[in-house]
Each structure stands twice: as structure tokens, then as C-alpha cells.
């Protein structure tokens, strides 16, 4: 695959994985009375109040997505190298 395609796949995977982490509870010990979601940074939070709304931490969401794009890019390049070596045998 070309590098442009790998980068596009990595970006798409990073965004998808970053958004899926919104379903993973973030373990917090500092603030009692709030629920948080996201990994490795929490980017969704909600107070334990019936009328509370969910708050999106945009900076943390962007950082989350960037980390997952980087991980996806590394893994897709690793897969490309492994496939190329297995074809050369």
C-alpha cells in the first residue's frame, strides 16, 4: 500500500478508536461525584446529578485521537513490513 493510503487508514482508525474510548470508564480518585470516560485521557465527564449534562473536554479528545492515530500508524506500518517480508519468502 502507498504511504498516503496508510496514513488515511491510520487517521480513520485513530478517530474511530478515540471515539470508542468514550465508552470506557476512566478511573478517577480525585473528584468524587463525577463520572468520566475516555482512554488514555478522559474527554467525557458528567456530575452525579440527575440534571447534569455530559461535558466534552475537546483538548483531551484531540489528544486522544492523536495518540490513537500514532498507534494505528505504527501498527499499519508494522503490518505492511510483515506482509512484505512474508511475500518475499
Secondary structure by P-SEA (a helix, b strand, c coil): ccaaaaaaaaaaaaaaaaaaaccbbbbbcccccbbbbbccccccccccccccccccaaaaaaaaaaaaaaaaaaaaaaaaaaaaaaaac
